[in-house]
Each structure stands twice: as C-alpha cells, then as structure tokens.
Amino acid sequence: MTPRLTVVVPVYNVEEYLDACLASLGRQTMRDLEVVMVDDGSTDSSARIAQAHAARDSRFRLVRQENAGLGAARNTGVRHATGGHLAFVDSDDVIPEDAYALMLDTLERSGSDFVTGNVHRLKTDGTTEQSPMFRRAMSTTRLTTHVLRDWDLLGDRIACNKVFRKDFWDKHALAFPEGVLFEDIPVIVPAHFLAGSVDVLSDTVYLWRDRHGSISNKRALPRAVHDRTAAVTTASTFLGRRLAEAAGTPFEADWAEAKRRYDQSVLAGDLWMFMEALPDGDDAYHQAFLDRANAFADHADPAALAALPLHLRAKWALIRRRRLPELLD
C-alpha cells in the first residue's frame, strides 16, 4: 500500500545526532509514512544506527551509496520514494511529533502544491528559539498563497520545513544540484514560483540544530562563497528566463518585480553574510568574495542595487571598485 509520505534522510557521519533525528520520525502522530535513509558513505557508526532503526520499524529503509554529498543523497532518496508526498530532513535535526500530520492535513484541505512551516533553532542546551530567518515569512498561517503576492516567502529557501506533493515534484523534474554546498536555493526558489499555490504555517514544524561545524557556520571559505553565489545566480537566472518569457504580456511587471526583489534579497542577505565574514578571511577568501560578488552584481537587476539602504549601497560601491581596504575599514 502506498504511504502518504516519504521522508528522505541523507546520512553522513552524524552518529552523535542521528538516533534523535530518526526517533523523532518514528514518533510522528501521522503513522502512514516511510523513511528512506541514504547512507552517503559514512565512516562512523551512522549506518549501524540507521540499520538498527530499519530492523525495529518496517517503515524505515536504508539505502547505501558511495560518498557523493548532500544533494546527491537527497536525489537518491527521491528515486527510492514511493509515497504520495515528499519531505526532506537533515540527519542532525529533529521533527516535532505532530508536524507531518499538521502539514498533510493542511494540504488535504487546501489542494496546494506544497506546505511550508516555521523553524526553530535547537540550541546546544536543549532549548529552542525562533529562527530569525523565518520570523517574518512564518509570522502568520496563510493557505493557498503564492510568492508573487506574498513577497516574504522569498526568504523561505530551505527544503526541510516543507512537504511537497510528489506529482508536483515530478512534473517539474525538481532535483538538487550535486557536489556543491547550499543545494536548497536552486530548487526551493523556483518551486515557490512554479507552484499554483503554497500553504504557510506559523506552527513549528522543524527544529534546526545549532552545530559549530555546520555548513551555514563556515562562511570565510572560498568554496562557500563560490557555491552560494552559484546557487543564488541559478535562482536569479530562472527568474530572468520567466521575465523574458512574459515580455509583452500582462505578467511582465510581476516577473520584473520578482527578479528585482530576489536580486535585492541576495545583495542585502546572502552576499552580505559573506561580506560580514571578510575580517575573518584570508587573501584567497577576499579574492573569491570580490570575484563572485561582482559576478552576481553584473548579473543582477540594476534597480536592485539602487534600492538598497544607503550603508549597503556604499559597501557595494566599494565592492564594485574592488577597494578592499576601505571595505574592511
């Protein structure tokens, strides 16, 4: 019998956190699910922990592959999915017990293509707090909305706080880029625009564990700024294509506004995050930042730069002139 939901869990060297993650999936009040665990070539005891869950609970299945990274492991999990809906969980995080019941019931009522929910940080002392990244987008519950009329959803760019209809995922051939960091943006930003409608829940559906060694905490690295810029450029290029396709139609203004707003969010958010890390970086990072930031600015809507607050316009003026000492000051 087809399960209502497949949860894909990539697993790589997370022995300290994996049991808590999988146990939270086993406790879901929505019982009609399968959990596809993809061991991405772990060298610690993670695969044994995953196999133990599969031995205890027939809803859990373990798939093994050579190490290929998070995007590849997620794509492998999708290929093994049999459920009518699809979700992704990072193997160091935790899902509240009623999260999937709430999300699936919401989709059943609304008919939307996917549902997205609030995210709290799971701190090292076991307490939780609202993730600032989602404070605005998830402040209220709204059903059958869309990013073109709810611009706060531009900030909702991760995969793990969502449940997708599998037919929506397959229709648009969605797949994560492989071999890079920041896999979510090139999938989730287009998904928001491709959806007929989206449901937004203010309820907490995902607990995002604070880890010192996580990808999001490793900013001052050339690879990080390169891969982040590649990710946001992919999303911006998608919007640029949609704008070109809409030229001369009543929708042209909507897509122009979408690209401007998205490009502005990258200049003020995604790349500001790496700008902020410049004092911690070495010469290689400084060079990578100036190269990649300018490459995106060349691609961005000029109106996005012009709309930035004064202090950011001043910093971007220095970036555009590659005047690093003044920028650092």
C-alpha positions in Angstrom: 0.0 0.0 0.0 1.4 3.4 -1.0 2.3 5.5 2.1 1.1 9.1 2.3 4.5 10.5 2.8 8.2 9.6 2.1 10.8 11.3 4.3 14.3 11.4 2.8 17.1 11.5 5.3 20.7 11.7 4.0 23.1 10.3 6.5 26.8 11.1 6.6 29.0 10.9 9.8 26.3 12.1 12.3 26.5 9.4 14.9 26.1 11.9 17.7 22.7 13.2 16.5 21.2 10.5 14.2 19.3 8.5 16.7 17.4 11.6 18.0 16.5 12.5 14.4 15.2 9.1 13.5 13.4 8.6 16.8 11.5 11.9 16.1 10.4 10.5 12.8 9.3 7.2 14.4 7.2 9.2 16.9 5.2 11.1 14.3 1.5 11.1 15.0 0.9 10.6 11.3 1.9 7.0 11.1 1.4 6.4 7.4 4.9 7.3 6.2 8.1 5.7 5.0 11.6 6.9 5.9 14.3 6.5 3.3 17.7 6.8 4.9 20.5 7.3 2.4 23.9 6.4 3.9 26.3 8.6 1.9 29.4 6.6 2.6 29.6 7.2 6.4 32.9 6.2 8.1 31.5 6.3 11.7 28.7 4.3 13.2 25.9 6.2 11.5 25.0 3.4 9.1 24.7 0.9 12.0 22.4 3.3 13.8 20.2 3.7 10.7 20.1 -0.1 10.2 19.0 -0.6 13.8 16.0 1.7 13.2 15.2 -0.2 10.0 15.3 -3.5 11.9 12.9 -2.2 14.6 10.5 -0.4 12.3 9.4 -1.6 8.9 8.7 1.9 7.8 12.4 2.7 7.7 14.6 1.6 4.8 18.4 2.1 4.4 19.9 2.8 1.0 23.7 2.9 0.7 25.9 4.7 -1.7 29.5 6.0 -2.2 30.0 9.4 -0.7 28.6 12.0 -3.1 27.3 14.8 -0.9 24.0 16.0 0.4 22.4 16.9 -2.9 23.2 13.5 -4.5 22.0 11.7 -1.4 18.7 13.5 -1.4 18.2 12.8 -5.1 18.9 9.1 -4.4 16.3 9.1 -1.7 13.7 10.7 -4.1 14.4 7.9 -6.6 13.5 5.3 -3.9 10.4 7.2 -2.7 7.0 5.5 -3.0 4.9 8.0 -1.0 2.3 10.4 -2.4 4.1 13.3 -0.7 7.8 14.1 -0.2 9.8 15.6 2.7 13.5 16.1 3.5 15.2 16.0 6.9 18.8 16.7 7.7 20.1 13.9 9.9 21.2 16.1 12.8 17.8 17.9 13.1 14.5 16.9 14.9 10.9 17.0 13.7 8.1 17.8 16.2 5.8 14.9 16.7 2.7 16.4 15.1 4.5 18.2 12.3 3.7 15.9 9.4 0.1 15.3 10.5 -0.5 19.0 10.5 1.2 19.6 7.2 -0.5 16.8 5.3 -3.9 17.7 6.8 -3.3 21.3 5.6 -2.5 20.1 2.0 -5.6 17.9 2.0 -7.8 20.9 2.9 -6.1 23.4 0.5 -5.1 21.5 -2.5 -1.8 23.4 -2.7 1.4 22.0 -4.3 3.4 22.2 -1.0 3.2 23.4 2.5 6.0 25.2 4.4 6.2 25.8 8.2 8.0 27.6 10.9 11.6 26.7 12.0 13.0 27.0 15.5 16.7 26.6 16.4 17.5 23.7 18.7 20.3 25.1 20.9 23.1 23.1 22.5 21.4 23.3 25.9 18.3 21.6 24.5 16.1 24.8 24.5 14.6 26.2 21.3 14.1 29.6 19.9 12.5 31.2 16.8 15.0 31.2 13.9 15.3 34.8 12.8 15.5 33.7 9.2 11.8 32.6 9.3 10.4 35.2 11.7 8.7 37.3 9.0 7.7 34.7 6.5 6.1 32.4 9.1 4.6 35.0 11.4 1.0 34.0 10.4 -0.7 31.0 8.9 -2.0 31.5 5.3 -3.4 28.9 3.0 -3.3 28.9 -0.8 -0.9 31.9 -1.1 1.9 32.5 -3.5 5.3 34.3 -3.5 4.1 36.7 -6.3 1.6 38.1 -3.8 3.4 37.2 -0.6 7.0 38.5 -1.0 8.1 37.4 2.5 8.3 33.9 1.0 11.4 34.9 -0.8 13.2 34.3 2.5 11.9 30.8 2.7 14.6 28.9 0.9 15.3 25.6 2.7 13.9 22.2 1.8 13.5 20.7 5.3 10.5 22.7 6.6 8.2 21.6 3.7 6.1 18.7 2.4 5.7 18.6 -1.4 3.1 16.7 -3.4 5.2 14.1 -5.2 3.4 14.7 -8.5 4.3 18.4 -8.3 8.0 17.5 -7.7 8.0 15.0 -10.6 6.1 17.3 -13.0 8.8 20.0 -12.8 11.7 17.5 -12.6 13.0 19.1 -9.5 16.4 17.8 -8.4 19.1 19.1 -6.1 22.5 20.2 -7.6 25.2 17.7 -6.7 28.8 18.2 -5.4 28.1 21.7 -4.1 27.2 23.5 -0.8 23.9 25.3 -0.5 21.8 22.8 -2.5 18.4 24.2 -1.4 18.2 27.6 -3.1 18.3 26.4 -6.8 15.3 24.1 -6.0 13.2 25.9 -3.5 13.2 29.4 -5.0 11.9 28.1 -8.4 9.5 25.8 -6.6 7.8 28.8 -4.9 7.2 30.3 -8.3 6.3 27.1 -10.1 3.6 26.2 -7.5 0.0 27.0 -8.2 -0.4 27.8 -4.5 1.5 27.3 -1.3 0.4 26.9 2.3 2.3 28.6 5.1 2.1 27.5 8.8 3.2 29.6 11.7 3.4 26.3 13.7 6.9 25.0 14.3 7.4 22.0 12.0 11.2 21.8 12.1 13.9 22.0 14.8 17.2 23.1 13.2 20.1 22.0 15.4 22.9 24.6 16.1 26.2 23.0 15.3 29.5 24.8 15.2 30.7 22.7 12.3 27.6 23.0 10.1 27.8 24.4 6.5 26.0 27.6 7.5 28.6 28.3 10.1 31.6 28.0 7.7 31.5 31.3 5.9 35.0 32.6 5.3 36.0 29.9 2.8 36.4 30.4 -0.9 34.3 27.4 -1.8 31.5 28.6 0.4 31.2 32.0 -1.3 31.6 30.4 -4.7 28.9 27.8 -4.2 26.5 30.3 -2.5 26.9 32.7 -5.4 26.4 29.9 -7.9 23.2 28.9 -6.1 21.7 32.4 -6.0 22.7 33.0 -9.6 20.8 29.9 -10.7 17.7 31.1 -9.0 18.1 34.6 -10.4 18.6 33.2 -13.9 15.4 31.2 -13.5 13.5 34.4 -12.8 15.2 36.2 -15.7 14.0 33.5 -18.1 10.5 33.8 -16.7 10.7 37.6 -17.2 11.8 37.1 -20.8 9.0 34.7 -21.5 6.5 37.2 -20.1 7.7 40.1 -22.2 4.7 41.9 -23.7 2.2 40.1 -21.5 0.2 41.3 -18.5 2.5 39.3 -16.3 5.7 41.1 -17.3 5.5 43.5 -14.4 5.1 40.7 -11.9 8.2 38.9 -13.1 10.2 42.1 -13.3 9.3 42.8 -9.7 10.1 39.2 -8.7 13.6 39.4 -10.2 14.3 42.8 -8.7 13.1 41.7 -5.2 15.1 38.5 -5.3 18.3 40.1 -6.5 17.9 42.7 -3.8 17.5 40.0 -1.2 20.7 38.4 -2.4 22.7 41.6 -2.3 21.3 42.5 1.2 21.3 39.0 2.7 23.0 36.1 1.0 26.1 38.0 0.0 26.0 40.4 2.9 26.6 37.3 5.1 29.9 36.7 3.3 30.7 40.4 3.3 30.4 40.3 7.1 32.9 37.4 7.2 35.6 39.3 5.3 37.6 40.2 8.5 37.9 36.5 9.3 39.0 35.5 5.8 42.5 35.2 4.3 43.7 36.6 0.9 42.2 33.7 -1.0 38.8 34.3 0.6 39.0 38.1 -0.1 39.8 37.4 -3.8 37.0 34.9 -4.1 34.5 37.2 -2.4 35.3 40.1 -4.7 35.2 37.9 -7.8 32.0 36.2 -7.0 30.1 39.2 -5.5 31.0 41.3 -8.6 29.9 38.4 -10.9 26.5 38.4 -9.3 26.2 42.2 -9.3 26.9 42.1 -13.1 24.0 39.7 -13.5 21.6 41.4 -11.1 18.8 43.9 -11.9 20.4 47.4 -11.6 17.3 48.5 -9.8 18.1 46.0 -7.0 21.4 47.8 -6.2 19.8 51.2 -6.4 17.1 50.1 -3.9 19.5 49.1 -1.1 19.8 51.1 2.1 22.5 53.8 2.0 25.0 51.8 4.1 24.8 48.8 1.8 24.9 50.9 -1.3 28.2 52.4 0.0 29.7 48.9 0.7 28.6 47.7 -2.7 30.2 50.7 -4.4 33.5 49.7 -2.8 33.0 46.1 -3.9 32.3 47.2 -7.4 35.6 49.1 -7.4 37.4 46.2 -5.6 38.5 48.6 -2.9 39.0 46.0 -0.2 40.9 48.1 2.4 38.2 50.7 2.5 35.5 48.0 2.7 37.3 46.3 5.6 37.5 49.6 7.4 
